[in-house]
Amino acid sequence: MGRRPRIHFSGALYHVISRGNQRQSIFKDASDYARFQLILREAQERYSFKLYAYVLMPNHVHLLVEVKHHPLSKVMQSLLYRFTRYYNKRHRKIGHLFQGRYRAILCEKESYLLELIRYLHLNPVRAKLVRDPKQYRWSSHGNYLTGEDGGGIALEEVLSSWSKRRAEAVRRYRDFVLEGLGEGHRQDYYEVKEQRYLGDQEFIERVEREEEVAEAPTAVKITVAEVMEGVCRQWKKEPGDIIGKGRGREGSRLRAVAAYVGREVGGLRLKEMGRYLGRDIATLSLSLRRLEERMREQGDLKRKVEQLCTELRKGRRRQYQITKA
């Protein structure tokens, strides 16, 4: 039976597995692992996906990714191509580094998110590389243990499911992971339905029904200046209240709104937004994550931002990406 096309919709959660070609090692030393982490972070800034967990094993990679407007295929094509190019140049190799098509399992988030985070983080223990997952450097487990997002991990959403107090949430997360130490390989996480689903029948029917009737909004042609004009109009501000340094907490929040709207409406990159707004990517990225947290908590703010996105999409032409046939 041939492979079915990948499903894409905003909010789709994938467990992605990519293995070395013929099971060969894809990381030779710490520099290789660190470079993959860097490329993964840059891909996240470019394609605006949520990264819940990752683990880099000697000959394969696991990612737990939630996509938005950009399909997973774009993310993985960029990620694997850039790392292969780096690896072959550094180690004087040629040809394929990764094995054929990566595997992407579309997962029911409500039922499997926490379980999969634990399962991924315990992979080095099952492989007998370490006895305790905290000893393994090349996964997102350390981010969760510190409670500090130094690598773009969606900590807030995950840890808040245990407690609003960060220290308590970290403690309960750690206990949750350690409770799984006795588990071996979970074949049920790989025995998917219709070659792609991890979830119950209701989940599968809901996804396929929504896929038939709705598509995620596509990027439209819009400039940073037009985004800023919309933000100023919606919040009744002047550009000078937002652009540049030293504009206070309100200015920081509205710069994050501009970055969010530019990304969602026009697929504008943080680097481009940062140049216009007078902020570096790291600062803008942090403000953006804080804004997304507030939008989850504050319905009025979310509605106001989404209303602006809808208004800016109206009457604009779709932005098509040119690729090689």
Backbone as CSV, one residue per row, in Angstrom:
resi,resn,N_x,N_y,N_z,CA_x,CA_y,CA_z,C_x,C_y,C_z
1,MET,0.853,-1.196,0.000,0.000,0.000,0.000,0.883,1.237,0.000
2,GLY,0.594,2.209,-0.883,1.380,3.432,-0.954,1.162,4.315,0.262
3,ARG,2.117,5.214,0.487,1.988,6.122,1.614,0.895,7.143,1.344
4,ARG,0.103,7.440,2.361,-0.922,8.458,2.227,-0.301,9.834,2.430
5,PRO,-0.893,10.878,1.848,-0.329,12.224,1.997,-0.339,12.661,3.457
6,ARG,0.624,13.520,3.812,0.639,14.079,5.156,-0.591,14.957,5.362
7,ILE,-1.141,14.902,6.559,-2.237,15.807,6.922,-1.614,17.063,7.523
8,HIS,-2.135,18.211,7.132,-1.675,19.458,7.739,-2.865,20.307,8.163
9,PHE,-2.832,20.777,9.403,-3.753,21.806,9.864,-3.097,22.492,11.055
10,SER,-3.469,23.746,11.282,-2.897,24.488,12.388,-3.281,23.822,13.708
11,GLY,-2.271,23.495,14.520,-2.505,22.814,15.792,-2.256,21.323,15.747
12,ALA,-1.859,20.791,14.590,-1.573,19.361,14.489,-0.313,19.015,15.285
13,LEU,-0.398,17.977,16.100,0.716,17.523,16.931,1.313,16.264,16.326
14,TYR,2.609,16.284,16.042,3.294,15.154,15.420,4.421,14.625,16.314
15,HIS,4.500,13.312,16.389,5.704,12.653,16.903,6.527,12.289,15.674
16,VAL,7.676,12.933,15.531,8.518,12.778,14.345,9.747,11.947,14.702
17,ILE,10.048,10.960,13.865,11.244,10.133,14.042,12.029,10.138,12.733
18,SER,13.303,10.490,12.818,14.162,10.459,11.628,15.437,9.709,11.992
19,ARG,15.771,8.673,11.200,16.891,7.794,11.504,18.036,7.988,10.520
20,GLY,19.220,7.638,10.970,20.369,7.676,10.092,20.247,6.655,8.972
21,ASN,20.761,6.992,7.800,20.701,6.089,6.657,21.403,4.779,6.997
22,GLN,20.706,3.659,6.779,21.227,2.329,7.111,21.667,2.253,8.575
23,ARG,20.921,2.976,9.409,21.133,2.995,10.866,22.507,3.543,11.269
24,GLN,23.136,4.326,10.389,24.440,4.903,10.714,24.296,6.011,11.740
25,SER,25.374,6.314,12.439,25.371,7.412,13.397,25.204,8.737,12.666
26,ILE,24.451,9.647,13.267,24.284,10.969,12.677,24.945,12.053,13.534
27,PHE,25.475,11.647,14.694,26.217,12.566,15.559,27.521,11.892,15.954
28,LYS,28.630,12.527,15.657,29.929,11.949,16.012,30.483,12.489,17.320
29,ASP,30.117,13.734,17.656,30.655,14.328,18.885,29.720,15.439,19.358
30,ALA,30.131,16.123,20.433,29.287,17.158,21.035,29.003,18.303,20.067
31,SER,29.946,18.607,19.195,29.739,19.697,18.241,28.582,19.387,17.293
32,ASP,28.459,18.123,16.889,27.359,17.739,16.000,26.012,17.883,16.712
33,TYR,25.939,17.406,17.948,24.693,17.539,18.704,24.325,19.020,18.870
34,ALA,25.308,19.831,19.237,25.045,21.253,19.460,24.599,21.947,18.178
35,ARG,25.177,21.564,17.037,24.775,22.186,15.785,23.332,21.823,15.433
36,PHE,22.946,20.570,15.674,21.557,20.191,15.396,20.609,21.012,16.267
37,GLN,20.948,21.200,17.538,20.115,22.010,18.423,19.961,23.432,17.885
38,LEU,21.064,24.000,17.395,21.030,25.355,16.845,20.131,25.425,15.606
39,ILE,20.293,24.460,14.699,19.493,24.451,13.477,18.017,24.244,13.809
40,LEU,17.732,23.416,14.808,16.355,23.199,15.244,15.755,24.495,15.771
41,ARG,16.530,25.233,16.548,16.044,26.514,17.099,15.785,27.524,15.983
42,GLU,16.673,27.569,15.005,16.503,28.497,13.887,15.299,28.121,13.034
43,ALA,15.063,26.823,12.873,13.881,26.368,12.131,12.608,26.782,12.854
44,GLN,12.651,26.739,14.172,11.477,27.123,14.946,11.178,28.612,14.774
45,GLU,12.223,29.427,14.765,12.023,30.863,14.565,11.475,31.151,13.172
46,ARG,11.902,30.365,12.199,11.473,30.607,10.818,10.066,30.101,10.555
47,TYR,9.729,28.928,11.076,8.464,28.292,10.726,7.420,28.339,11.838
48,SER,7.765,28.914,12.980,6.777,29.205,14.031,6.022,27.994,14.534
49,PHE,6.711,26.878,14.747,6.053,25.707,15.324,6.359,25.628,16.816
50,LYS,5.509,24.923,17.538,5.766,24.671,18.959,6.590,23.403,19.090
51,LEU,7.586,23.452,19.943,8.410,22.281,20.213,8.180,21.877,21.665
52,TYR,7.539,20.735,21.862,7.240,20.276,23.216,8.375,19.438,23.788
53,ALA,9.071,18.701,22.938,10.156,17.844,23.419,11.010,17.397,22.243
54,TYR,12.262,17.104,22.545,13.144,16.482,21.554,14.162,15.630,22.289
55,VAL,14.679,14.644,21.598,15.816,13.874,22.099,16.655,13.473,20.897
56,LEU,17.944,13.751,20.998,18.890,13.436,19.925,19.671,12.200,20.351
57,MET,19.416,11.087,19.685,20.103,9.834,19.959,21.246,9.656,18.958
58,PRO,22.193,8.778,19.231,23.345,8.652,18.319,22.983,8.417,16.865
59,ASN,21.922,7.631,16.589,21.605,7.352,15.185,20.169,7.698,14.787
60,HIS,19.453,8.435,15.652,18.123,8.898,15.265,17.687,10.064,16.145
61,VAL,16.617,10.713,15.708,16.108,11.913,16.372,14.612,11.752,16.608
62,HIS,14.151,12.164,17.789,12.721,12.243,18.081,12.358,13.707,18.334
63,LEU,11.267,14.161,17.729,10.743,15.505,17.959,9.250,15.403,18.252
64,LEU,8.769,16.251,19.135,7.332,16.365,19.391,6.947,17.795,19.036
65,VAL,6.293,17.949,17.884,6.112,19.251,17.242,4.639,19.530,17.000
66,GLU,4.226,20.763,17.282,2.886,21.229,16.924,3.034,22.336,15.883
67,VAL,2.499,22.118,14.706,2.685,23.075,13.614,1.582,24.134,13.632
68,LYS,1.866,25.228,12.909,0.864,26.283,12.716,0.568,26.369,11.229
69,HIS,0.904,27.495,10.600,0.571,27.650,9.183,1.514,26.867,8.272
70,HIS,2.766,26.744,8.663,3.725,26.043,7.818,3.598,24.539,8.027
71,PRO,3.476,23.761,6.965,3.349,22.304,7.114,4.635,21.671,7.636
72,LEU,4.488,20.526,8.255,5.639,19.817,8.808,6.682,19.520,7.738
73,SER,6.248,19.256,6.513,7.193,18.924,5.449,8.201,20.041,5.225
74,LYS,7.752,21.299,5.305,8.666,22.435,5.151,9.680,22.470,6.284
75,VAL,9.199,22.244,7.498,10.070,22.253,8.672,11.162,21.191,8.540
76,MET,10.742,19.958,8.238,11.688,18.849,8.206,12.631,18.936,7.010
77,GLN,12.142,19.408,5.895,13.010,19.560,4.731,14.159,20.510,5.048
78,SER,13.837,21.640,5.660,14.866,22.615,6.009,15.815,22.060,7.072
79,LEU,15.253,21.457,8.106,16.044,20.960,9.232,17.027,19.873,8.794
80,LEU,16.535,18.862,8.097,17.386,17.730,7.720,18.386,18.117,6.626
81,TYR,17.959,18.969,5.699,18.875,19.394,4.635,20.032,20.208,5.218
82,ARG,19.719,21.152,6.096,20.776,22.012,6.643,21.764,21.208,7.497
83,PHE,21.235,20.249,8.290,22.158,19.475,9.120,22.998,18.538,8.257
84,THR,22.405,17.927,7.238,23.163,17.050,6.348,24.281,17.817,5.654
85,ARG,23.975,19.013,5.193,24.988,19.831,4.532,26.143,20.151,5.480
86,TYR,25.795,20.519,6.726,26.829,20.781,7.740,27.656,19.525,8.008
87,TYR,26.965,18.397,8.230,27.639,17.146,8.606,28.595,16.696,7.498
88,ASN,28.114,16.686,6.260,28.959,16.221,5.153,30.171,17.117,4.941
89,LYS,29.993,18.395,5.117,31.119,19.310,4.959,32.124,19.117,6.080
90,ARG,31.642,18.987,7.306,32.553,18.874,8.447,33.305,17.549,8.443
91,HIS,32.605,16.477,8.084,33.207,15.148,8.167,33.667,14.607,6.804
92,ARG,33.612,15.473,5.792,34.083,15.116,4.454,33.365,13.870,3.918
93,LYS,32.034,13.940,4.000,31.188,12.859,3.500,30.365,13.367,2.318
94,ILE,29.758,12.447,1.599,28.827,12.788,0.534,27.615,11.870,0.643
95,GLY,26.515,12.288,0.022,25.339,11.429,-0.016,24.384,11.664,1.133
96,HIS,23.457,10.709,1.282,22.381,10.842,2.267,22.881,10.542,3.672
97,LEU,22.435,11.358,4.613,22.721,11.107,6.022,21.525,10.442,6.696
98,PHE,20.327,10.879,6.325,19.108,10.359,6.952,18.441,9.325,6.058
99,GLN,17.726,8.420,6.686,17.093,7.294,6.004,15.765,7.720,5.378
100,GLY,15.714,7.793,4.080,14.469,7.999,3.345,13.546,9.028,3.950
101,ARG,12.299,8.663,4.028,11.265,9.559,4.537,11.187,9.469,6.057
102,TYR,11.225,10.612,6.727,11.041,10.608,8.180,9.628,10.107,8.496
103,ARG,9.445,9.623,9.709,8.129,9.152,10.117,7.448,10.238,10.948
104,ALA,6.189,10.498,10.653,5.437,11.523,11.384,4.089,10.950,11.793
105,ILE,3.867,10.822,13.083,2.630,10.263,13.616,1.780,11.413,14.157
106,LEU,0.578,11.561,13.612,-0.341,12.607,14.051,-1.021,12.146,15.342
107,CYS,-0.810,12.885,16.425,-1.203,12.413,17.760,-2.370,13.215,18.336
108,GLU,-3.185,12.528,19.098,-4.260,13.175,19.843,-3.640,13.860,21.055
109,LYS,-3.623,15.170,21.039,-2.881,15.939,22.030,-3.383,15.708,23.452
110,GLU,-4.695,15.743,23.634,-5.252,15.632,24.982,-4.873,14.325,25.662
111,SER,-4.780,13.264,24.894,-4.523,11.946,25.478,-3.046,11.595,25.558
112,TYR,-2.216,12.158,24.662,-0.864,11.632,24.525,0.269,12.631,24.767
113,LEU,-0.022,13.923,24.876,1.072,14.901,24.961,2.024,14.602,26.112
114,LEU,1.514,14.502,27.326,2.382,14.298,28.490,3.071,12.936,28.439
115,GLU,2.338,11.922,28.036,2.922,10.578,27.948,4.068,10.546,26.940
116,LEU,3.908,11.215,25.822,4.958,11.203,24.805,6.168,12.010,25.242
117,ILE,5.947,13.114,25.944,7.089,13.881,26.472,7.916,12.989,27.391
118,ARG,7.255,12.279,28.283,7.969,11.362,29.180,8.676,10.266,28.396
119,TYR,7.966,9.684,27.434,8.541,8.576,26.664,9.795,9.025,25.912
120,LEU,9.746,10.189,25.296,10.914,10.693,24.568,12.080,10.949,25.508
121,HIS,11.803,11.566,26.647,12.878,11.914,27.567,13.510,10.696,28.235
122,LEU,12.793,9.575,28.242,13.352,8.346,28.822,14.055,7.474,27.781
123,ASN,14.076,7.913,26.550,14.720,7.139,25.489,16.185,6.823,25.789
124,PRO,16.982,7.788,26.248,18.389,7.473,26.559,18.550,6.439,27.675
125,VAL,17.574,6.376,28.596,17.624,5.376,29.666,17.326,3.995,29.099
126,ARG,16.305,3.895,28.256,15.979,2.606,27.644,17.132,2.097,26.770
127,ALA,17.874,3.024,26.163,19.013,2.639,25.322,20.273,2.378,26.144
128,LYS,20.158,2.501,27.489,21.268,2.255,28.415,22.445,3.207,28.179
129,LEU,22.131,4.409,27.746,23.173,5.430,27.618,23.411,6.133,28.951
130,VAL,22.355,6.237,29.767,22.430,6.830,31.102,21.474,6.067,32.015
131,ARG,21.617,6.266,33.312,20.679,5.647,34.257,19.545,6.590,34.633
132,ASP,19.830,7.881,34.575,18.844,8.892,34.932,18.749,9.864,33.757
133,PRO,17.529,10.223,33.304,17.416,11.101,32.132,18.082,12.457,32.309
134,LYS,18.239,12.904,33.568,18.872,14.208,33.777,20.358,14.180,33.420
135,GLN,20.929,12.984,33.291,22.337,12.879,32.921,22.567,13.053,31.422
136,TYR,21.489,13.034,30.641,21.640,13.096,29.184,21.528,14.539,28.724
137,ARG,22.556,15.017,28.041,22.641,16.432,27.665,21.794,16.792,26.458
138,TRP,21.497,15.816,25.596,20.972,16.145,24.274,19.473,15.903,24.153
139,SER,18.734,16.397,25.129,17.278,16.341,25.076,16.728,17.581,25.766
140,SER,15.422,17.755,25.672,14.773,18.914,26.302,14.426,18.650,27.764
141,HIS,14.772,17.470,28.285,14.450,17.147,29.680,15.063,18.166,30.633
142,GLY,16.287,18.591,30.362,16.951,19.568,31.227,16.210,20.896,31.285
143,ASN,15.590,21.297,30.171,14.801,22.532,30.170,13.641,22.443,31.151
144,TYR,12.997,21.277,31.167,11.868,21.101,32.076,12.328,21.065,33.534
145,LEU,13.475,20.482,33.795,13.961,20.387,35.176,14.340,21.743,35.749
146,THR,14.860,22.635,34.902,15.207,23.976,35.379,14.009,24.904,35.362
147,GLY,13.009,24.551,34.546,11.856,25.432,34.421,12.164,26.678,33.630
148,GLU,13.305,26.668,32.921,13.722,27.839,32.144,13.812,27.453,30.673
149,ASP,13.154,28.243,29.845,13.115,27.939,28.417,14.298,28.588,27.721
150,GLY,15.385,27.825,27.606,16.548,28.341,26.909,16.630,27.854,25.488
151,GLY,15.677,27.053,25.039,15.773,26.485,23.703,14.471,26.451,22.948
152,GLY,13.550,27.358,23.294,12.302,27.423,22.555,11.312,26.331,22.885
153,ILE,11.479,25.657,24.023,10.570,24.580,24.403,9.293,25.179,25.008
154,ALA,8.139,24.603,24.675,6.848,25.124,25.155,6.609,24.681,26.599
155,LEU,7.470,25.137,27.491,7.404,24.703,28.892,6.125,25.148,29.583
156,GLU,5.752,26.403,29.359,4.658,26.987,30.117,3.385,26.170,29.981
157,GLU,3.054,25.820,28.765,1.815,25.077,28.522,1.854,23.711,29.195
158,VAL,3.011,23.062,29.185,3.121,21.722,29.753,3.162,21.767,31.274
159,LEU,4.055,22.589,31.832,4.214,22.619,33.288,2.956,23.127,33.992
160,SER,2.226,24.045,33.355,1.020,24.581,33.990,-0.069,23.525,34.145
161,SER,0.069,22.397,33.458,-0.914,21.326,33.627,-0.760,20.650,34.986
162,TRP,0.392,20.846,35.638,0.598,20.308,36.984,0.335,21.353,38.067
163,SER,0.833,22.555,37.845,0.657,23.593,38.870,0.992,24.957,38.269
164,LYS,0.362,26.000,38.780,0.701,27.356,38.343,1.975,27.849,39.012
165,ARG,2.353,27.215,40.109,3.614,27.565,40.777,4.738,26.779,40.120
166,ARG,5.704,27.506,39.578,6.722,26.865,38.755,7.498,25.785,39.508
167,ALA,7.943,26.050,40.721,8.735,25.068,41.465,7.944,23.783,41.697
168,GLU,6.669,23.921,42.043,5.820,22.752,42.276,5.590,21.994,40.967
169,ALA,5.388,22.728,39.876,5.164,22.091,38.575,6.389,21.294,38.148
170,VAL,7.585,21.852,38.348,8.823,21.161,37.981,8.978,19.892,38.805
171,ARG,8.684,19.992,40.112,8.798,18.815,40.984,7.859,17.705,40.529
172,ARG,6.636,18.061,40.190,5.659,17.053,39.778,6.000,16.488,38.398
173,TYR,6.530,17.325,37.536,6.994,16.819,36.240,8.107,15.791,36.442
174,ARG,9.086,16.122,37.277,10.207,15.205,37.516,9.715,13.868,38.065
175,ASP,8.788,13.925,39.021,8.243,12.686,39.586,7.503,11.875,38.515
176,PHE,6.774,12.567,37.664,6.029,11.914,36.579,6.974,11.156,35.646
177,VAL,8.076,11.790,35.288,9.045,11.138,34.399,9.677,9.934,35.096
178,LEU,10.082,10.100,36.347,10.750,9.004,37.056,9.814,7.823,37.282
179,GLU,8.517,8.075,37.367,7.567,6.968,37.505,7.587,6.046,36.289
180,GLY,8.051,6.544,35.162,8.088,5.745,33.946,9.395,5.010,33.721
181,LEU,10.323,5.082,34.684,11.638,4.462,34.504,11.550,2.964,34.249
182,GLY,10.568,2.308,34.826,10.464,0.862,34.665,9.845,0.434,33.348
183,GLU,9.307,1.375,32.594,8.666,1.021,31.329,9.703,0.725,30.254
184,GLY,9.430,-0.252,29.468,10.285,-0.538,28.333,9.764,0.146,27.079
185,HIS,10.093,-0.430,25.954,9.635,0.100,24.670,8.115,0.023,24.584
186,ARG,7.463,1.114,24.168,6.007,1.146,24.056,5.615,1.008,22.586
187,GLN,5.402,-0.212,22.164,5.052,-0.458,20.771,3.717,0.193,20.403
188,ASP,2.846,0.379,21.412,1.539,0.966,21.118,1.644,2.411,20.650
189,TYR,2.772,3.082,20.948,2.960,4.444,20.459,3.330,4.470,18.970
190,TYR,3.651,3.323,18.406,4.056,3.244,16.998,3.032,2.486,16.145
191,GLU,2.119,1.770,16.796,1.086,1.023,16.073,-0.065,1.967,15.760
192,VAL,0.122,2.752,14.693,-0.822,3.815,14.375,-1.914,3.314,13.432
193,LYS,-3.004,4.059,13.384,-4.152,3.711,12.546,-4.065,4.460,11.219
194,GLU,-4.460,3.786,10.146,-4.446,4.387,8.815,-3.063,4.947,8.461
195,GLN,-2.016,4.322,8.976,-0.622,4.666,8.703,-0.179,5.989,9.315
196,ARG,-1.025,6.657,10.097,-0.612,7.991,10.538,-1.203,8.502,11.838
197,TYR,-2.235,7.873,12.410,-2.920,8.423,13.569,-2.564,7.695,14.859
198,LEU,-2.342,8.458,15.930,-2.268,7.905,17.276,-3.380,8.578,18.076
199,GLY,-4.490,7.879,18.209,-5.646,8.440,18.888,-6.844,7.529,18.703
200,ASP,-7.943,7.879,19.358,-9.125,7.030,19.246,-9.915,7.343,17.973
201,GLN,-10.961,6.571,17.743,-11.736,6.710,16.517,-12.378,8.081,16.400
202,GLU,-12.826,8.620,17.520,-13.458,9.946,17.504,-12.469,11.010,17.038
203,PHE,-11.220,10.913,17.508,-10.176,11.849,17.092,-9.931,11.761,15.586
204,ILE,-9.815,10.535,15.076,-9.560,10.339,13.648,-10.694,10.916,12.814
205,GLU,-11.931,10.636,13.217,-13.076,11.139,12.456,-13.131,12.661,12.504
206,ARG,-12.792,13.235,13.651,-12.819,14.702,13.770,-11.775,15.341,12.862
207,VAL,-10.572,14.776,12.843,-9.511,15.317,11.995,-9.889,15.225,10.528
208,GLU,-10.373,14.075,10.109,-10.696,13.893,8.695,-11.909,14.725,8.282
209,ARG,-12.817,14.946,9.211,-13.978,15.791,8.900,-13.541,17.248,8.742
210,GLU,-12.692,17.708,9.641,-12.211,19.087,9.577,-11.322,19.298,8.367
211,GLU,-10.571,18.267,7.999,-9.688,18.373,6.844,-10.500,18.580,5.569
212,GLU,-11.683,17.989,5.515,-12.517,18.101,4.325,-13.121,19.490,4.165
213,VAL,-13.422,20.151,5.300,-14.193,21.396,5.210,-13.393,22.653,5.494
214,ALA,-12.179,22.522,5.988,-11.445,23.728,6.367,-9.958,23.577,6.129
215,GLU,-9.347,24.666,5.763,-7.899,24.727,5.620,-7.381,25.813,6.546
216,ALA,-6.154,25.660,7.006,-5.539,26.710,7.810,-5.389,27.955,6.945
217,PRO,-5.560,29.155,7.513,-5.397,30.378,6.730,-4.013,30.415,6.082
218,THR,-3.977,30.813,4.809,-2.704,30.902,4.120,-2.118,32.294,4.286
219,ALA,-0.799,32.383,4.119,-0.138,33.673,4.225,-0.563,34.572,3.073
220,VAL,-0.700,35.871,3.360,-1.055,36.847,2.332,0.088,37.840,2.191
221,LYS,0.057,38.601,1.108,1.105,39.583,0.858,0.857,40.821,1.712
222,ILE,1.784,41.086,2.614,1.650,42.229,3.520,3.039,42.662,3.964
223,THR,3.224,43.939,4.196,4.517,44.461,4.643,4.507,44.678,6.147
224,VAL,5.695,44.825,6.712,5.800,45.116,8.146,5.119,46.437,8.461
225,ALA,5.289,47.423,7.583,4.670,48.734,7.805,3.151,48.627,7.865
226,GLU,2.571,47.777,7.022,1.115,47.604,7.024,0.656,46.904,8.296
227,VAL,1.460,45.968,8.789,1.142,45.323,10.063,1.160,46.352,11.186
228,MET,2.201,47.189,11.203,2.308,48.203,12.247,1.145,49.184,12.188
229,GLU,0.739,49.545,10.996,-0.402,50.449,10.839,-1.652,49.839,11.462
230,GLY,-1.839,48.526,11.250,-2.984,47.843,11.828,-2.929,47.790,13.344
231,VAL,-1.750,47.511,13.898,-1.596,47.459,15.361,-1.868,48.829,15.967
232,CYS,-1.318,49.875,15.363,-1.530,51.234,15.876,-3.011,51.610,15.829
233,ARG,-3.686,51.232,14.759,-5.113,51.537,14.633,-5.930,50.782,15.678
234,GLN,-5.613,49.510,15.874,-6.385,48.678,16.801,-6.192,49.122,18.246
235,TRP,-4.961,49.544,18.590,-4.671,49.932,19.973,-4.612,51.451,20.165
236,LYS,-4.932,52.192,19.097,-4.956,53.652,19.155,-3.623,54.231,19.651
237,LYS,-2.565,53.824,18.974,-1.218,54.271,19.296,-0.553,54.868,18.065
238,GLU,0.540,55.595,18.289,1.378,56.087,17.213,2.583,55.162,17.071
239,PRO,3.156,55.052,15.854,4.336,54.182,15.677,5.454,54.471,16.663
240,GLY,5.640,55.746,16.986,6.698,56.101,17.927,6.490,55.561,19.327
241,ASP,5.239,55.182,19.644,4.963,54.584,20.962,5.437,53.135,21.036
242,ILE,5.733,52.547,19.878,6.032,51.116,19.820,7.452,50.844,19.340
243,ILE,7.883,51.559,18.309,9.169,51.266,17.670,10.320,51.860,18.460
244,GLY,11.420,51.104,18.535,12.638,51.592,19.177,12.765,51.148,20.611
245,LYS,13.796,51.628,21.266,14.125,51.187,22.618,13.456,52.070,23.658
246,GLY,13.347,51.506,24.875,12.881,52.282,26.014,11.430,52.709,25.941
247,ARG,10.546,51.860,25.416,9.137,52.222,25.290,8.264,51.590,26.378
248,GLY,8.867,50.983,27.393,8.108,50.454,28.513,7.402,49.146,28.224
249,ARG,6.631,48.699,29.223,5.966,47.392,29.123,4.917,47.366,28.025
250,GLU,4.161,48.467,27.871,3.139,48.510,26.843,3.753,48.431,25.447
251,GLY,4.861,49.149,25.249,5.542,49.082,23.962,6.043,47.689,23.663
252,SER,6.586,46.996,24.680,7.077,45.639,24.510,5.942,44.698,24.120
253,ARG,4.782,44.872,24.753,3.629,44.007,24.459,3.143,44.224,23.032
254,LEU,3.098,45.479,22.596,2.605,45.763,21.249,3.613,45.362,20.176
255,ARG,4.901,45.390,20.486,5.882,44.852,19.538,5.664,43.351,19.362
256,ALA,5.349,42.677,20.469,5.060,41.243,20.385,3.794,40.996,19.566
257,VAL,2.782,41.855,19.739,1.554,41.727,18.945,1.879,41.883,17.465
258,ALA,2.707,42.892,17.125,3.091,43.113,15.729,3.815,41.900,15.167
259,ALA,4.728,41.322,15.960,5.472,40.145,15.506,4.526,38.964,15.296
260,TYR,3.590,38.785,16.220,2.627,37.680,16.115,1.751,37.848,14.874
261,VAL,1.195,39.039,14.696,0.301,39.294,13.570,1.043,39.166,12.248
262,GLY,2.274,39.710,12.187,3.059,39.599,10.964,3.340,38.158,10.593
263,ARG,3.631,37.344,11.594,3.898,35.920,11.357,2.643,35.185,10.910
264,GLU,1.529,35.424,11.609,0.308,34.681,11.331,-0.340,35.104,10.011
265,VAL,-0.281,36.376,9.702,-0.970,36.878,8.511,-0.102,36.764,7.264
266,GLY,1.166,37.163,7.381,2.016,37.219,6.195,3.219,36.316,6.207
267,GLY,3.359,35.494,7.254,4.529,34.625,7.334,5.822,35.406,7.465
268,LEU,5.749,36.628,8.040,6.941,37.465,8.187,7.852,36.888,9.258
269,ARG,9.145,36.917,9.011,10.121,36.328,9.925,10.481,37.307,11.039
270,LEU,10.864,36.740,12.189,11.230,37.577,13.330,12.402,38.492,13.013
271,LYS,13.317,38.016,12.181,14.476,38.841,11.827,14.024,40.118,11.125
272,GLU,13.072,39.979,10.209,12.548,41.122,9.471,11.775,42.055,10.400
273,MET,10.935,41.467,11.265,10.173,42.275,12.216,11.096,42.984,13.191
274,GLY,12.142,42.268,13.639,13.074,42.845,14.605,13.800,44.058,14.055
275,ARG,14.213,43.992,12.780,14.897,45.137,12.170,13.997,46.364,12.168
276,TYR,12.745,46.170,11.829,11.800,47.293,11.756,11.491,47.852,13.152
277,LEU,11.351,46.958,14.121,10.936,47.359,15.464,12.094,47.789,16.354
278,GLY,13.337,47.569,15.877,14.489,47.966,16.672,14.784,47.031,17.821
279,ARG,14.534,45.739,17.610,14.795,44.735,18.646,15.506,43.540,18.041
280,ASP,16.349,42.869,18.848,17.011,41.667,18.356,16.046,40.481,18.424
281,ILE,16.395,39.409,17.713,15.499,38.261,17.591,15.222,37.618,18.946
282,ALA,16.249,37.480,19.774,16.078,36.802,21.068,15.068,37.542,21.942
283,THR,15.190,38.871,22.007,14.269,39.667,22.825,12.854,39.588,22.289
284,LEU,12.724,39.694,20.974,11.397,39.653,20.359,10.766,38.268,20.506
285,SER,11.573,37.224,20.386,11.074,35.860,20.534,10.541,35.618,21.943
286,LEU,11.270,36.127,22.953,10.820,35.983,24.336,9.509,36.723,24.557
287,SER,9.403,37.953,24.043,8.164,38.725,24.182,7.002,38.022,23.488
288,LEU,7.296,37.394,22.350,6.262,36.686,21.592,5.723,35.501,22.383
289,ARG,6.617,34.740,23.019,6.161,33.590,23.811,5.320,34.054,25.005
290,ARG,5.713,35.170,25.615,4.932,35.694,26.736,3.548,36.147,26.278
291,LEU,3.502,36.757,25.100,2.211,37.171,24.553,1.309,35.958,24.328
292,GLU,1.855,34.876,23.764,1.048,33.680,23.501,0.519,33.087,24.803
293,GLU,1.315,33.161,25.870,0.852,32.684,27.175,-0.314,33.536,27.667
294,ARG,-0.189,34.870,27.521,-1.269,35.762,27.960,-2.531,35.561,27.127
295,MET,-2.359,35.285,25.826,-3.522,35.063,24.969,-4.291,33.810,25.388
296,ARG,-3.564,32.800,25.884,-4.242,31.591,26.372,-5.043,31.881,27.641
297,GLU,-4.558,32.844,28.428,-5.185,33.146,29.711,-6.236,34.249,29.605
298,GLN,-6.058,35.151,28.630,-6.929,36.321,28.518,-7.714,36.264,27.202
299,GLY,-8.965,35.872,27.308,-9.791,35.721,26.120,-9.976,37.022,25.345
300,ASP,-10.099,38.159,26.063,-10.298,39.442,25.389,-9.094,39.801,24.532
301,LEU,-7.896,39.572,25.066,-6.680,39.869,24.306,-6.608,38.981,23.071
302,LYS,-6.893,37.702,23.228,-6.848,36.780,22.097,-7.816,37.201,21.007
303,ARG,-9.042,37.572,21.403,-10.049,37.983,20.409,-9.622,39.250,19.679
304,LYS,-9.003,40.178,20.401,-8.573,41.444,19.801,-7.477,41.214,18.777
305,VAL,-6.516,40.348,19.115,-5.419,40.046,18.195,-5.947,39.294,16.976
306,GLU,-6.802,38.299,17.202,-7.334,37.520,16.082,-8.231,38.364,15.184
307,GLN,-8.935,39.328,15.770,-9.749,40.235,14.971,-8.866,41.047,14.021
308,LEU,-7.723,41.516,14.527,-6.796,42.254,13.675,-6.261,41.371,12.557
309,CYS,-5.914,40.128,12.876,-5.431,39.195,11.849,-6.471,39.022,10.748
310,THR,-7.731,38.865,11.144,-8.808,38.681,10.166,-8.954,39.918,9.287
311,GLU,-8.904,41.089,9.895,-9.047,42.335,9.142,-7.919,42.504,8.131
312,LEU,-6.697,42.182,8.533,-5.555,42.376,7.644,-5.538,41.368,6.496
313,ARG,-6.170,40.218,6.682,-6.221,39.229,5.596,-7.218,39.634,4.509
314,LYS,-8.228,40.403,4.880,-9.306,40.720,3.942,-8.773,41.492,2.732
315,GLY,-9.155,41.031,1.560,-8.837,41.745,0.340,-7.396,41.641,-0.117
316,ARG,-6.599,40.821,0.567,-5.193,40.687,0.170,-4.993,39.389,-0.606
317,ARG,-4.059,39.441,-1.510,-3.784,38.272,-2.341,-2.956,37.266,-1.570
318,ARG,-3.237,35.999,-1.840,-2.467,34.914,-1.226,-1.011,35.008,-1.652
319,GLN,-0.121,34.694,-0.719,1.316,34.700,-1.006,1.750,33.288,-1.378
320,TYR,2.172,33.093,-2.604,2.590,31.780,-3.063,4.095,31.616,-2.917
321,GLN,4.510,30.417,-2.488,5.931,30.112,-2.385,6.378,29.420,-3.641
322,ILE,7.533,29.843,-4.161,8.081,29.250,-5.372,9.070,28.166,-4.981
323,THR,8.857,26.953,-5.470,9.755,25.823,-5.202,10.130,25.166,-6.497
324,LYS,11.179,24.388,-6.468,11.603,23.647,-7.656,10.682,22.461,-7.873
325,ALA,10.275,22.259,-9.117,9.390,21.139,-9.435,10.185,19.845,-9.427
